[in-house]
């Protein structure tokens, strides 16, 4: 799932941190909610790319793509090439950067009150708590395709990156969350664990 140079992705994350230090922003619950939404949208894009991937090594895909035929308004055939495996890798980079921005924002945020914490937790529960486990299920179903194409280690690296992103962003948010409502805290902890466990399932499969 990881594309080419992770160093470039980490450099982008460092740049985000540096920019935040130089240009202080007011971080609110809505900022974190948008960060979660950005991750969710990246995950949905990854789902689509993963579902469409039917195999083929990366080099072949880069050169040839997968031929797909359409017709125009006059029923004339139109032949194009899609690059599903490339899309798969690029969406992981987008998810990583969205996670790192969220991590920076959460660390810069003030302590959240109960209403703000509920807003953030509700967003997590309604979006990534569903989309990430679904994405992992799709990825697991495509294990034979990625293994056959020799991309299994690349997918595994991407999953390990994702679980680190998830755990660190989640910890940063939980540190700033309101903690005097036990039920609310438990809801957030359960969502974080559900996502972590789903990603770990993917790691276990691709580590085999």
PyMOL commands that set and color helices and strands:
alter all, ss='L'
color gray80, all
select helices_A, chain A and resi 6-22+29-52+58-64+84-108+114-126+128-141+143-148+152-176+182-206
alter helices_A, ss='H'
color red, helices_A
select strands_A, chain A and resi 66-71+77-82
alter strands_A, ss='S'
color yellow, strands_A
deselect
rebuild
show_as cartoon
